[in-house]
Amino acid sequence: MTDFIANYAMSCWDVLREAAPWVLLGFAAAGAIHAFVPAESLARHLGGRGPGSVLKAALIGIPLPLCSCGVLPVAAGLRRGGAGRGATASFLVSTPETGVDSIAVTWALMDPLMTLLRPVAAFVTALAAGLAANLLPEESAGPTVGQLAPAGAAGGCAGGCCNGQCAAPGPAPSRLAAGWAFVRDDLLPDIGPWLLLGVLVAGLIAVLVPESALAALPGGEWASMLGMLVVAVPLYICATSSTPVAAALVLKGLSPGAALVLLLAGPATNAATIAVVGRILGRAAVPVYLGAIVACSLAMGWAANRLYEYAGIDPAASIQEAAAALPPALESAAAALLVGLVAWSWLARRGARHHAK
């Protein structure tokens, strides 16, 4: 038992140490985006029913670091602000599937090909969902942001206002301060605990699952991709926290295509948010939204397997090579800083809620 605990702790620390510098870099980029990209400008670009607005929504959503719950109030605000149904659906897909933080972690824990495939696949999936949603008859805009914002969701923003506070344009220092406040008050307490949970799950997989155990699953690659889809759709898992889990599974023999299915379908769907998506887009759009995610996740997973085969890349070997990219001392310091920031921000939020009662 003592050996198991020691091995498990070491596995978790290794995953956290390798990911932490890139997570911190991702949080910094997310704060900069929040500080210098006005929310009201997004709504102006996403109006109408044409394919151009769907394309813009897919591109705008890719770098934004919002999870499948945090994106809901933002999408509701955009919809109320005049964004079309297709553009809103596209934004709802591309935003949680990837972001600057999850792209950085993918680079740290997986390999350059998966780092490229992930945002490309998110873009394709968002484009398909948005164009399909535009084929449905338009309905009135959805509920207000306040009606949809889940408790503690990151980025409840619309029209330049976030969590009830409206930020006017200002000098760079004040904008950077607002960006840091967003990271401190929203991203760290909302994404941080889920990331640490993903690290714990990845460590458990590393210790308990035998080497190459997932390489020869019954039914081949389609069975493994469908299995990941069944697991991913109903569960809440954000783009950042899903990355260490996917990397651990690939190291145990899971195909890169099945890992990509998890990385796409997991963050974009869960049982709690599907109903809310129906309120934003209309009930008729829910099967279209889910169908696009399912079909594109499987198609992109199959394409990923073919690309890895064509390039002659061993995904497990490339993950192990990526793990040795930075000096261990830097990784350890970043890991300690990340854990400290997450704990501090989470305790600060709990204290604020306690005082508000």
Legacy VTK file of the C-alpha trace (Angstrom):
# vtk DataFile Version 3.0
C-alpha trace
ASCII
DATASET POLYDATA
POINTS 357 float
0.000 0.000 0.000
2.822 2.380 0.855
4.501 1.684 -2.491
1.228 2.335 -4.337
0.723 5.690 -2.618
4.317 6.714 -3.323
4.068 5.695 -6.998
0.716 7.430 -7.350
1.984 10.645 -5.768
5.058 10.616 -8.005
2.939 10.032 -11.141
0.628 12.933 -10.255
3.587 15.204 -9.546
5.210 14.312 -12.872
2.036 15.198 -14.799
1.551 18.435 -12.862
5.201 19.434 -13.208
5.186 18.939 -16.982
1.925 20.838 -17.484
2.302 23.723 -15.011
4.562 26.125 -16.979
2.258 25.917 -19.988
-0.881 26.285 -17.895
0.532 29.481 -16.400
1.408 30.718 -19.881
-2.127 29.904 -21.025
-3.644 31.799 -18.094
-1.466 34.814 -18.930
-2.622 34.753 -22.560
-6.235 34.373 -21.435
-5.935 37.422 -19.196
-4.473 39.447 -22.060
-7.325 38.435 -24.377
-9.888 39.393 -21.749
-8.152 42.726 -21.191
-7.790 43.838 -24.811
-10.690 42.203 -26.730
-13.954 44.083 -25.979
-16.913 41.742 -25.543
-19.277 44.096 -27.383
-17.173 43.855 -30.537
-17.847 40.109 -30.652
-21.603 40.626 -30.905
-21.170 43.054 -33.797
-19.330 40.424 -35.829
-21.712 37.561 -35.089
-25.015 38.995 -36.292
-26.979 37.637 -39.228
-27.483 34.154 -40.649
-24.767 34.042 -43.283
-21.824 31.654 -43.300
-19.482 34.572 -42.600
-20.817 35.016 -39.065
-20.492 31.269 -38.432
-16.890 31.359 -39.645
-16.076 34.342 -37.439
-17.703 32.718 -34.408
-15.641 29.547 -34.858
-12.421 31.557 -35.146
-13.246 33.867 -32.234
-14.102 30.964 -29.948
-10.889 28.987 -30.484
-8.530 31.080 -28.300
-11.054 31.938 -25.575
-10.449 29.977 -22.329
-14.042 29.174 -21.352
-15.394 25.766 -20.321
-18.723 24.255 -21.367
-20.488 25.956 -18.427
-18.625 29.249 -18.568
-19.405 29.704 -22.255
-23.176 29.587 -21.686
-23.714 33.093 -20.251
-21.388 34.528 -22.891
-23.305 32.800 -25.691
-26.625 33.899 -24.197
-25.425 37.495 -24.124
-24.259 37.293 -27.730
-27.590 35.805 -28.768
-29.527 38.542 -27.001
-27.188 41.052 -28.581
-28.165 39.955 -32.088
-25.910 37.011 -32.908
-27.509 34.514 -35.276
-28.424 30.986 -34.263
-25.691 29.468 -36.429
-23.032 31.847 -35.121
-24.095 31.168 -31.534
-23.955 27.397 -32.097
-20.530 27.741 -33.674
-19.292 29.784 -30.716
-20.775 27.265 -28.263
-18.748 24.477 -29.875
-15.381 26.044 -30.650
-14.966 27.929 -27.362
-15.072 25.042 -24.838
-13.330 22.553 -27.139
-10.090 24.498 -27.103
-8.438 27.692 -25.859
-5.037 29.239 -25.360
-4.667 27.442 -22.023
-5.597 23.981 -23.322
-3.473 24.443 -26.459
-0.470 25.220 -24.251
-1.120 22.156 -22.087
-1.524 19.965 -25.176
1.895 21.135 -26.366
3.360 20.289 -22.958
1.766 16.872 -22.416
1.191 15.487 -25.903
2.892 16.386 -29.193
2.970 19.097 -31.898
0.629 17.186 -34.220
-2.112 16.871 -31.587
-1.522 20.503 -30.607
-2.322 21.463 -34.213
-5.127 18.952 -34.707
-7.066 20.042 -31.659
-7.914 23.638 -32.690
-8.340 22.593 -36.347
-10.816 19.888 -35.335
-12.630 22.343 -33.036
-12.911 24.800 -35.930
-14.299 22.151 -38.300
-16.798 20.925 -35.702
-17.953 24.455 -34.877
-18.334 25.307 -38.548
-20.434 22.190 -39.169
-22.650 22.853 -36.134
-23.176 26.493 -37.061
-23.978 25.895 -40.719
-26.376 23.093 -39.793
-28.097 25.297 -37.198
-28.572 28.007 -39.808
-30.702 25.595 -41.838
-33.324 25.606 -39.082
-36.028 28.316 -38.948
-34.861 31.263 -36.874
-36.433 31.777 -33.449
-36.406 34.650 -31.001
-33.269 35.259 -28.997
-32.748 33.174 -25.888
-32.928 34.088 -22.205
-30.918 36.855 -20.674
-27.430 36.320 -19.352
-28.579 36.492 -15.751
-31.090 33.688 -16.311
-28.416 31.346 -17.603
-25.211 32.127 -15.729
-24.331 29.069 -13.646
-22.993 29.700 -10.181
-19.293 30.337 -10.305
-19.106 30.083 -14.101
-16.125 31.812 -15.624
-16.590 34.664 -18.030
-20.262 35.623 -17.529
-19.748 38.488 -19.981
-21.886 40.342 -22.462
-21.848 43.828 -23.877
-18.587 44.642 -22.166
-19.899 43.603 -18.743
-18.637 40.671 -16.691
-20.325 39.401 -13.530
-22.231 42.632 -13.150
-19.238 44.930 -13.667
-18.803 46.913 -16.868
-15.310 47.816 -17.962
-14.718 50.940 -20.019
-11.695 51.203 -22.300
-8.689 52.478 -20.427
-4.900 52.601 -20.454
-2.883 49.408 -20.762
-2.053 49.103 -17.014
-5.726 49.230 -16.012
-6.642 46.738 -18.725
-3.894 44.382 -17.587
-5.189 44.732 -14.027
-8.652 43.763 -15.283
-7.148 40.799 -17.093
-5.395 39.633 -13.924
-8.644 40.043 -11.982
-10.379 37.825 -14.540
-7.696 35.156 -14.169
-7.699 35.424 -10.383
-11.446 35.592 -9.761
-12.800 33.440 -12.596
-10.305 31.213 -14.379
-8.190 30.038 -11.457
-11.075 28.987 -9.163
-13.190 27.587 -12.021
-10.608 25.797 -14.163
-7.861 25.172 -11.593
-9.637 22.558 -9.441
-10.762 20.654 -12.551
-7.208 20.689 -13.874
-5.927 19.263 -10.597
-8.660 16.618 -10.730
-7.488 15.726 -14.241
-3.943 15.381 -12.904
-5.180 13.021 -10.173
-7.057 10.898 -12.717
-4.038 10.836 -15.041
-1.825 9.687 -12.172
-4.272 6.920 -11.317
-4.310 5.732 -14.937
-0.509 5.712 -15.012
-0.315 3.535 -11.898
-3.261 1.166 -12.381
-3.487 0.575 -16.140
-0.862 -1.837 -17.527
1.371 -0.698 -20.376
-0.291 -1.036 -23.822
-3.523 -2.248 -22.185
-5.636 -0.078 -24.508
-3.745 -0.926 -27.696
-5.823 -3.987 -28.603
-9.378 -3.218 -27.519
-12.092 -5.452 -29.047
-13.607 -3.835 -32.113
-10.566 -1.827 -33.184
-10.287 1.917 -33.563
-14.003 2.591 -34.040
-14.864 0.780 -30.821
-12.330 2.852 -28.889
-13.574 6.111 -30.420
-17.214 5.236 -29.737
-16.246 4.262 -26.195
-14.611 7.638 -25.624
-17.712 9.308 -27.072
-20.045 7.451 -24.702
-17.889 8.489 -21.757
-17.326 12.077 -22.890
-20.798 13.311 -23.893
-22.615 13.164 -20.518
-19.677 14.097 -18.267
-18.368 17.536 -17.362
-14.699 17.811 -18.270
-13.083 21.048 -19.385
-10.577 21.326 -22.219
-7.602 21.869 -19.921
-8.367 19.094 -17.428
-9.142 16.582 -20.200
-5.617 16.915 -21.620
-3.647 15.056 -18.913
-6.296 12.308 -18.956
-6.012 11.942 -22.739
-2.205 11.912 -22.558
-2.249 9.199 -19.868
-4.624 7.067 -21.951
-2.434 7.405 -25.064
0.578 6.275 -23.040
-1.415 3.130 -22.197
-2.128 2.384 -25.845
-5.244 4.401 -26.713
-5.192 5.580 -30.320
-4.623 9.300 -30.911
-7.949 9.424 -32.752
-9.846 8.141 -29.715
-7.952 10.626 -27.533
-9.001 13.431 -29.899
-12.640 12.312 -29.597
-12.355 12.717 -25.824
-10.714 16.133 -26.214
-13.467 17.334 -28.570
-16.685 15.812 -27.235
-15.872 16.019 -23.521
-15.495 19.814 -23.197
-18.299 20.662 -25.671
-21.052 18.597 -24.037
-22.353 17.450 -20.699
-25.749 16.523 -19.349
-26.165 19.784 -17.433
-25.438 22.153 -20.322
-27.307 20.392 -23.133
-30.649 21.541 -21.694
-29.382 25.109 -21.423
-28.172 24.983 -25.031
-31.762 24.157 -25.942
-32.917 27.360 -24.243
-30.343 29.442 -26.095
-30.751 27.915 -29.560
-34.209 26.338 -29.330
-35.096 22.701 -28.717
-35.005 21.844 -32.426
-31.329 22.811 -32.539
-30.217 20.406 -29.779
-30.062 17.244 -31.971
-28.312 19.267 -34.675
-25.800 20.596 -32.141
-25.108 17.148 -30.678
-25.129 15.438 -34.069
-22.488 17.797 -35.438
-20.249 17.232 -32.405
-20.627 13.440 -32.555
-20.130 13.139 -36.325
-17.202 15.545 -36.517
-15.485 14.094 -33.441
-15.554 10.610 -34.981
-14.506 11.891 -38.415
-11.638 13.944 -37.015
-10.589 11.033 -34.796
-10.397 8.746 -37.826
-8.436 11.418 -39.741
-6.043 11.823 -36.794
-5.248 8.096 -36.818
-4.532 8.253 -40.537
-2.264 11.290 -40.102
-0.248 9.625 -37.347
0.099 6.500 -39.499
1.108 8.509 -42.581
3.672 10.544 -40.637
5.006 7.432 -38.895
4.583 9.030 -35.461
4.348 6.853 -32.365
2.015 8.949 -30.167
3.210 7.403 -26.894
6.866 7.992 -27.777
6.176 11.585 -28.825
4.412 12.253 -25.512
7.428 10.990 -23.587
9.725 13.215 -25.670
7.500 16.243 -25.050
7.727 15.637 -21.301
11.446 16.497 -21.290
11.140 19.929 -22.900
11.909 22.264 -19.948
14.406 22.204 -17.045
13.025 20.200 -14.091
13.699 23.054 -11.662
11.572 25.435 -13.731
8.789 22.859 -14.009
8.816 22.226 -10.251
8.688 25.931 -9.431
5.810 26.432 -11.876
3.932 23.473 -10.368
4.278 24.864 -6.862
3.169 28.312 -8.041
0.165 26.895 -9.900
-1.033 24.848 -6.920
-0.576 27.859 -4.650
-2.534 30.167 -6.965
-5.385 27.689 -7.418
-5.666 27.088 -3.668
-5.482 30.817 -2.894
-8.114 31.792 -5.470
-10.454 28.967 -4.437
-10.222 29.888 -0.757
-10.741 33.564 -1.603
-13.917 32.736 -3.531
-15.217 30.576 -0.679
-14.506 33.394 1.755
-16.336 35.895 -0.448
-19.369 33.608 -0.653
-19.332 33.099 3.102
-19.315 36.858 3.756
-22.107 37.373 1.226
-24.489 35.072 3.164
LINES 1 358
357 0 1 2 3 4 5 6 7 8 9 10 11 12 13 14 15 16 17 18 19 20 21 22 23 24 25 26 27 28 29 30 31 32 33 34 35 36 37 38 39 40 41 42 43 44 45 46 47 48 49 50 51 52 53 54 55 56 57 58 59 60 61 62 63 64 65 66 67 68 69 70 71 72 73 74 75 76 77 78 79 80 81 82 83 84 85 86 87 88 89 90 91 92 93 94 95 96 97 98 99 100 101 102 103 104 105 106 107 108 109 110 111 112 113 114 115 116 117 118 119 120 121 122 123 124 125 126 127 128 129 130 131 132 133 134 135 136 137 138 139 140 141 142 143 144 145 146 147 148 149 150 151 152 153 154 155 156 157 158 159 160 161 162 163 164 165 166 167 168 169 170 171 172 173 174 175 176 177 178 179 180 181 182 183 184 185 186 187 188 189 190 191 192 193 194 195 196 197 198 199 200 201 202 203 204 205 206 207 208 209 210 211 212 213 214 215 216 217 218 219 220 221 222 223 224 225 226 227 228 229 230 231 232 233 234 235 236 237 238 239 240 241 242 243 244 245 246 247 248 249 250 251 252 253 254 255 256 257 258 259 260 261 262 263 264 265 266 267 268 269 270 271 272 273 274 275 276 277 278 279 280 281 282 283 284 285 286 287 288 289 290 291 292 293 294 295 296 297 298 299 300 301 302 303 304 305 306 307 308 309 310 311 312 313 314 315 316 317 318 319 320 321 322 323 324 325 326 327 328 329 330 331 332 333 334 335 336 337 338 339 340 341 342 343 344 345 346 347 348 349 350 351 352 353 354 355 356
